[in-house]
Amino acid sequence: MELQRRAKGLFSCLFHDFSEVLNLQSDMVENMIVTRELREMLPSPLSTVKHLNLRLVTFSIHLVIAKLVDGLLWIAPHTKTVSIEYGDLDKASFKFSFSYKKQLGLGLSYQSLFNLIAYGRISRSLRSGSRSRFSLRCSSSSFPVADMDGGAGPSLYPLHRCKTIHLVRHAQGIHNVEGDKNFKAYMSPEYFDAHLTQLGWQQVGNLRKHVQDKGLLKNIDLVITSPLLRTMQTAVGVFGGDGYEDRLDVVPLMVANAGNSDRGAISSLNSPPFIAVELCREHLGVHPCDKRRSISDYQFLFPAIDFSLIENDEDVLWKADIRETKAEVAARGLKFLNWLWTREEKEIAIVTHSGFLFHTLSAFGNDCHPEVKKEISKHFANCELRSMVIVDKGMAGSDSSTTNYPGKIPSGPGPP
């Protein structure tokens, strides 16, 4: 009875089967979720719709979006595009494009399996008498969604399709001291490209000891850092070499007293390579603490950090009057994770910022127990480290396994 009541409410509006464009609007996303029981009970109502547009007043990123898209694809199983716009003042949107290898018949009974991998591609399987597949690509100006598997049990993935990442928020900066008490303090020009406090350097020392005690440093292939003073100070302090000795054959990671640190130079000897990447910067715009110096200034202070991926010497990304939206930060985070798959390194440390981490990671863990999702996405403390694994579910990587063994070597007939 409940399913029948819901079905009646869902289709109380008049559908024209000959229309190719369908525009829907709902106050709540829950109203557009079509349960599996309902999909199995009723046939798909619209086979001719080619473009389905949904406008939502409210939307929770914590909702597994596969349920919403699955319901929309049941309403219009042959659609070429699905557009979802949500938000009242700060609007954002998802847009999905579909290509079909095999046209679906009316009344086809199917079970859909969604996997949205971290770089934003979805694959959907359809089952009838024979199995047909079609894929779609997701381009999103909104929060990315990390995984659409519905199960919460253990999963298996090939080792060579995984990367271990050690995510670190920078240690306490001078802007955090007042900013943690009063958010408006972040607007102060005196915190331009904020450097670490003395307490922050103590936090760096404690994390460095932890990293060494756990043996992490010997396994890390690369250190990626946001190109801001506080993140680079944290990165070299935690993952750099020991005290620097003036040598012609060794370039320091950080010169003495860089950024008013009152610290000695830090050596690059016996440390992994360091590279600065703009994609993992903090929320861009308005707050002076998030504006960087020129790269030429940084190259003097941090000689052994590789800045070659940064195109502009001056900071052209930070705008004094425009602040990045949360959706834009999350989309940038998705782009950053996609870029990680182009790297050959398998174990990477990333030193970045609280806002960047929170808005990027909040999209992940939707297929997990709520406590696991909370563990992934909760706000980072200063100089906190969390180790995670990212998985290539969609054949994005091309590396072969270094540990798999094919067996049957030598091959040949067995004994008679």
URPE-V780186 format. One record per backbone hydrogen bond with DSSP energy under -1.0 kcal/mol. NH is the residue of the N-H (numbers start at 0). CO is the residue of the C=O. E is the energy in kcal/mol with one decimal. If there is no record, write none. Layout:
BEGIN
nh=(NH,NH)
co=(CO,CO)
e=(E,E)
END
This chain:
BEGIN
nh=(4,5,6,7,8,9,10,11,18,21,23,25,30,31,32,38,39,40,41,45,49,50,51,52,53,54,55,56,62,66,68,69,70,71,72,73,74,75,78,79,80,81,82,83,84,85,90,91,93,94,95,96,97,98,107,116,119,121,122,123,125,127,131,133,135,136,137,138,140,145,160,161,162,163,164,165,166,167,168,169,173,178,179,180,181,184,185,186,187,190,191,192,193,196,200,201,202,203,204,205,206,207,208,209,210,211,212,213,215,218,219,220,221,222,223,224,225,227,231,232,233,234,235,236,237,238,239,240,243,252,253,254,256,257,259,265,266,270,274,275,276,280,285,286,289,290,294,297,298,300,301,303,304,305,309,315,323,328,329,330,331,332,333,334,335,336,337,338,339,341,342,347,348,349,350,351,356,357,358,359,360,361,363,367,372,373,374,375,376,377,382,383,385,387,389,391)
co=(0,1,2,3,4,5,6,8,15,50,52,54,27,28,29,34,35,36,37,74,19,19,80,21,82,23,84,25,59,63,64,65,66,67,68,69,70,71,75,49,49,95,51,93,53,91,88,85,83,138,81,136,79,134,104,120,116,135,114,133,131,129,125,123,121,96,119,94,92,362,157,158,389,345,387,347,385,349,383,351,194,174,175,177,177,181,182,183,184,187,188,287,190,171,196,197,198,199,200,201,202,203,204,205,206,207,208,209,210,215,215,346,346,272,348,274,350,225,227,228,229,230,231,232,233,234,235,266,264,265,265,300,262,254,256,253,241,267,222,305,224,277,318,284,286,287,312,293,294,296,297,251,301,273,306,313,283,324,325,326,327,328,329,330,331,332,333,334,335,338,339,163,221,165,223,167,352,353,354,355,356,357,360,364,368,369,370,371,372,373,169,380,166,164,162,160)
e=(-2.6,-2.4,-2.7,-2.2,-2.0,-2.6,-1.9,-1.0,-1.9,-2.6,-3.2,-2.4,-1.1,-1.9,-1.0,-2.3,-2.2,-1.3,-2.1,-1.9,-2.7,-2.2,-2.3,-3.1,-3.1,-2.4,-3.1,-1.7,-1.8,-1.4,-2.7,-2.9,-1.8,-2.1,-2.4,-1.3,-1.9,-2.2,-1.5,-2.9,-1.5,-2.1,-2.6,-2.6,-2.8,-2.6,-1.1,-2.3,-2.6,-1.2,-2.9,-1.7,-3.0,-1.6,-1.4,-1.9,-2.4,-1.8,-1.1,-1.5,-1.9,-1.1,-1.3,-1.4,-1.9,-1.3,-1.8,-2.0,-1.9,-2.2,-1.7,-1.6,-2.2,-2.7,-3.0,-2.7,-3.0,-2.8,-1.7,-1.8,-2.4,-2.2,-2.2,-1.1,-2.7,-2.2,-1.7,-1.9,-2.0,-1.6,-1.7,-1.7,-1.0,-2.1,-1.9,-1.6,-2.2,-2.1,-2.2,-2.0,-2.3,-2.6,-2.0,-1.9,-2.9,-2.3,-2.8,-2.4,-1.9,-1.8,-1.2,-2.8,-1.0,-2.4,-3.4,-2.4,-2.0,-2.0,-2.5,-2.5,-1.7,-2.9,-2.5,-1.9,-2.2,-2.7,-1.4,-2.7,-1.4,-2.4,-1.4,-2.4,-3.3,-1.3,-1.2,-2.2,-1.7,-1.3,-2.3,-2.6,-2.1,-1.8,-2.6,-2.7,-1.8,-1.7,-2.0,-1.7,-2.7,-1.6,-3.4,-1.3,-1.4,-2.2,-1.7,-1.1,-2.8,-2.1,-2.4,-2.3,-2.1,-2.2,-2.1,-2.1,-2.2,-2.3,-2.2,-2.3,-1.7,-1.9,-1.6,-2.5,-2.5,-2.8,-2.9,-3.0,-2.3,-2.8,-2.4,-1.7,-2.8,-1.8,-1.9,-1.7,-2.2,-2.3,-1.9,-1.9,-2.3,-2.0,-1.4,-1.8,-2.4,-2.9,-2.5,-3.4)
END
